[in-house]
Amino acid sequence: MAAPMLRWGCRGRRWAFARVDGGSCHRRGAPTGSTSNQIRGESSVAQQPLHTAQKTRKGEHKWAAVVGLEIHAQISSNSKLFSGSQVRFSAPPNSLVSFFDASLPGTLPVLNRRCVEAAVMTGLALNCHINKKSLFDRKHYFYADLPAGYQITQQRLPIAVNGSLIYGVCAGKKQSQVIPKTVRIKQIQLEQDSGKSLHDNLRSQTLIDLNRAEGQLRVDANISVHHPGEPLGVRTEVKNLNSIRFLAKAIDYEIQRQINELENGGEILNETRSFHHKLGCTMSMRDKEGKQDYRFMPEPNLPPLVLYDATSLPAGADPQQVINIDQIRETLPELPSVTREKLVQQYGMLLEHSFTLLNEVGLLEFFQNVIKETRAEPKKVTSWVLNTFLGYLKQQNLAVSESPVTPSALAELLDLLDSRTISSSAAKQVFEELWKREGKTPGQIVSEKQLELMQDQGALEQLCHSVMEAHPQVVMDVKNRNPRAINKLIGLVRKATQSRADPVMIKEILEKKLSL
Amino acid sequence: MLGRSLREVSAALKQGQITPTELCQKCLSLIKKTKFLNAYITVSEEVALKQAEESEKRYKNGQSLGDLDGIPIAVKDNFSTSGIETTCASNMLKGYIPPYNATVVQKLLDQGALLMGKTNLDEFAMGSGSTDGVFGPVKNPWSYSKQYREKRKQNPHSENEDSDWLITGGSSGGSAAAVSAFTCYAALGSDTGGSTRNPAAHCGLVGFKPSYGLVSRHGLIPLVNSMDVPGILTRCVDDAAIVLGALAGPDPRDSTTVHEPINKPFMLPSLADVSKLCIGIPKEYLVPELSSEVQSLWSKAADLFESEGAKVIEVSLPHTSYSIVCYHVLCTSEVASNMARFDGLQYGHRCDIDVSTEAMYAATRREGFNDVVRGRILSGNFFLLKENYENYFVKAQKVRRLIANDFVNAFNSGVDVLLTPTTLSEAVPYLEFIKEDNRTRSAQDDIFTQAVNMAVSIPVALSNQGLPIGLQFIGRAFCDQQLLTVAKWFEKQVQFPVIQLQELMDDCSAVLENEKLASVSLKQ
């Protein structure tokens, strides 16, 4: 436990629905960007126009869903949020537990500077307002993996608030168009993680691991549905979703369940639910946690967390004792939105391509390395990286770092293509050879397999001549102005060259010979 | 030798008049003789003798660690001591042996002090009598003093002597009794709302609550984190200053300690005159319940300062009357939170019930905590409920700010220290004390001490019954040295008499070899 966690509350992501044919079928529409919905807000909600995927029949009610996410992300730090014990993946159970982590009486929390810096950096990256002063609170509940009986978090005054994140949504006929959307971020808070419970139902035992350095991401989704223009519906909370796929499934399921429930005259209870990933459905959790009163109280052992910027930094302050927001801002790497914009401007890339490049770990770097080493046009590189290369990766479920093809090899291949040494179909063949990881360069593969384009005009003319002689009927068709016939001849010549000849060159020779 | 002050015995050690081992053995033997006082929960005899041996080597090699090297001390049983059972006088922690030392304990050991044992208290320091711990009440050594006994003989109504013993006050009553009965030279208490000053006043000792943030709380099993301060109990002000010098300073393990450098050691100058001092007398502290004896001593003390040239003025702390109820809300809320970790899972008591985790929690906590602790947990959780939080906890926090501002305003008006009573009266007999419940007693007994950040109780004189009465000096936060300097001057003027325990101990010669039959300038 006590692994440092960042908690993001994302609010206001919203789906809109149209009921179709009175049945239960629904479609997820495009989430509306920059809505001002507060899922817990009891105040009036500014309604945005609904994006509905299908037309609604007259007299039928549309449903709108409101979804807010609470995202628990583990901070990459060497030691825990409030203790000096290490954070390490897959360490033996309870091997990284300090006296504080075990909640021994008399121990006190000591805030980890690295975690604060990570939180500030996250806040800056997500366009948040960084609170110069934030506070810690205790959240109480009894659970075997919570040894203190409370969790230290930032309920009242968190370290960062009011941010936003731009993300892309696939749209269009083939889902190929990417529309940028914005989700608002309510707050980012530093929170101590609880331990991990392993239930042994056979022996009615629960084993507790207080290391808690696993599971980098955990999401709780708050979901409600309502009719547009009417007050928000009662929400449910689906807890402990640990993958994006399950998150999407759980949300879809829960929305549909709520709609069905309401349409059948039922009501939605404000409750905590869990997602059963094998059955693909959500279920009410029988514990009382949903209605529990956490009895929040200020954490008396941690003074307010005070951050500085260039203007408020006290003169002569010890840099080890203070955290300077401006300094962290300087170390912030280029943010994805900026990178995407640069890609679009620099390479004339489509926005959706820039999203794809950034969504895959290492892909952008791979792309940039290829660009650096090749004379080929950026558009060509983009196409090869996103279609051929990424296609092969996906097919074999590999990460970019596991690719058998290096950026240099692809660059060399694209150079061969660019210089018209090989045809693009030969290039595909070379790529497939490269993927076999036999340690050969594209040049070697081309010469071994004799994939070079035929540059010898005389030889090619000879070949054309032979083909024409062998296929007098096709030649007649050409002469009779059948426009497709010439393509047939070109194909026959190419076949005879084992696809090594440039079709443009063949066409020129044929046209000359046929005196067209 | 045992009757000497820490400073005096430290000098004797340095001069080789006595060795640490001899001193340790004398104290251990006295601990055994006074076992019936119930001052100690655990006597760490082996540890102390081992430490004495090492100290002795250092003295022999001329490598003494300072004033505390070889000095027997005792520690309240709510400070974590590595390898030594730490119970908080509760069933819940019976058998719990911490794997680490509280910072204050470590600092004392680093200075060469000998840990004689862990002292008795009210369960989890919740009380003002040291009567509500699972190991039974602590008896006030003054019950057996010549001074008290002689007065009682004159009283024809006094009945059974044995059942008529007095309480020490609390919750650090074990520490107070240990120092008062000469079994050690200084003891750590903890002080949240008076838990060090109150028993100090009842046992004729100096009881000091340093400024919050000056001394680390790491390892102190908390009552109210935002008010707890490790307290110091000694026989004179100079001794308290020596101990403070060893304890004060920032601790990376306690984020609420302040980082300002501290003048070390805390040497106290002897004030030649007090004419530049301004003493404030809070008018709200003159309450109807105040005994006439205490009131009379209080005003005589004020007269003393005035006659010596100090400016003595009446000040107002207008929010004083709210302090008890404010403290109640804040204290019980933090208690509810702090006690949540005692669930029987990892350490301490666990019940036999295992039908479910929840059932185990409930039974463990019922068996582990006494009524007082459970009552406070219940109230605290009530105040923290979402529906009550604003009305109780937040309001109490606001009131606390107003109360704290009262003190700031008083000090900003030019007052150097405030002079007040420490308790309403002298110590009462146990049978008398338990007629009221813990909550009522705490509310009465801590009336002058609860709202106070930094203060010291100084023994002033004996009551008509021959029992000690203390007065309290309250200082501005982080002006600990100034406060102790004034207290030292006052201590010198009043010449509080040494407790006479001849009837209690055969070994009276050892105890009383340094007895000063001083005149008491503030006689009734």
Interface residues (C-beta under 8 A of the other chain):
Chain A: F99 A102 S103 L104 P105 G106 T107 L108 P109 V110 L111 R138 H140 F142 A144 P147 A148 G149 Y150 T206 I208 D293 R295 F296 M297 P300 N301 L302 P303 Q321
Chain B: F79 S80 T86 C88 L93 Y96 P98 P99 Y100 A102 R217 H218 G219 L220 I221 P222 V224 N225 S226 P252 R253 D254 S255 T256 H259 S333 E334 A336 S337 M339 A340 R341 F342 D343 L345 Q346 Y347 T357 E358 Y361 N381 L384 L385 K386 Y389 F393
